[in-house]
Amino acid sequence: MSTSQSYYSVDRFEESENSCIAVLIDDAGNQRDVPASYLPEEATEGSCIVPQIDGTYKLDARETATRTKRIRAKMTALFID
């Protein structure tokens, strides 16, 4: 994980009457709610995204894969004993 890059993880999507909100969590555990339309279409729960200067977010597939692999390894270590 790069220390100079600011990442958010997509925690969940919340539907309301006329919109969809993406609930994002940064690496410090802070929550940010943004319109889901600010995220790329391929973003899903667990995706790592990077804020852009225009207020939108870009998917970081490499960081998502790295974190997913690390989390799976930790889960395997916890549950396979």
C-alpha positions in Angstrom: 0.0 0.0 0.0 1.3 3.4 -1.0 1.5 5.8 1.9 1.3 8.9 -0.3 -2.0 7.8 -1.9 -5.3 8.5 -0.2 -7.6 5.5 -0.5 -11.3 4.9 0.4 -13.0 1.5 0.5 -16.6 1.2 -0.6 -18.3 -0.1 2.5 -21.9 -0.2 1.1 -24.5 1.4 -1.1 -27.7 2.8 0.4 -30.8 3.4 -1.7 -33.2 6.2 -0.9 -36.4 7.3 -2.7 -34.6 9.1 -5.5 -30.9 8.4 -5.1 -28.1 6.0 -4.3 -25.4 6.9 -1.8 -22.0 5.2 -1.5 -20.7 4.9 2.0 -16.9 5.2 1.9 -14.4 4.5 4.7 -10.9 5.9 4.5 -7.8 4.2 6.0 -8.2 6.0 9.3 -11.8 4.7 9.6 -13.5 7.9 8.8 -16.8 7.7 6.9 -17.8 9.8 3.9 -21.1 9.6 2.1 -21.1 10.5 -1.6 -23.6 10.1 -4.5 -22.9 6.7 -6.1 -22.8 8.4 -9.4 -19.4 9.9 -8.4 -17.9 6.4 -8.5 -17.0 4.3 -11.5 -19.8 1.9 -12.6 -17.6 -1.1 -11.9 -17.1 -0.1 -8.2 -18.6 -2.6 -5.8 -18.5 -3.1 -2.0 -14.9 -3.6 -1.0 -13.5 -1.7 -4.0 -10.6 0.6 -3.3 -11.1 4.0 -4.9 -9.0 7.2 -5.1 -10.5 10.7 -5.0 -10.0 12.8 -8.1 -9.6 16.6 -8.3 -13.1 16.9 -9.9 -14.8 15.3 -6.9 -15.2 11.9 -8.6 -13.4 8.7 -7.7 -11.2 6.3 -9.7 -11.1 2.6 -9.1 -7.7 1.2 -8.1 -7.9 -2.5 -9.1 -4.4 -3.2 -8.0 -4.9 -1.9 -4.5 -8.3 -3.7 -4.3 -6.6 -7.0 -5.3 -3.7 -6.5 -2.8 -6.1 -5.8 0.1 -8.4 -8.6 -0.8 -5.5 -11.1 -0.9 -4.2 -9.8 2.5 -7.7 -10.1 4.1 -8.2 -13.6 2.7 -4.9 -14.7 4.2 -5.8 -13.3 7.6 -9.2 -15.0 7.5 -7.6 -18.3 6.5 -5.2 -18.1 9.4 -8.0 -17.4 11.8 -10.4 -20.1 10.7 -8.1 -23.0 9.7 -6.8 -24.3 12.9 
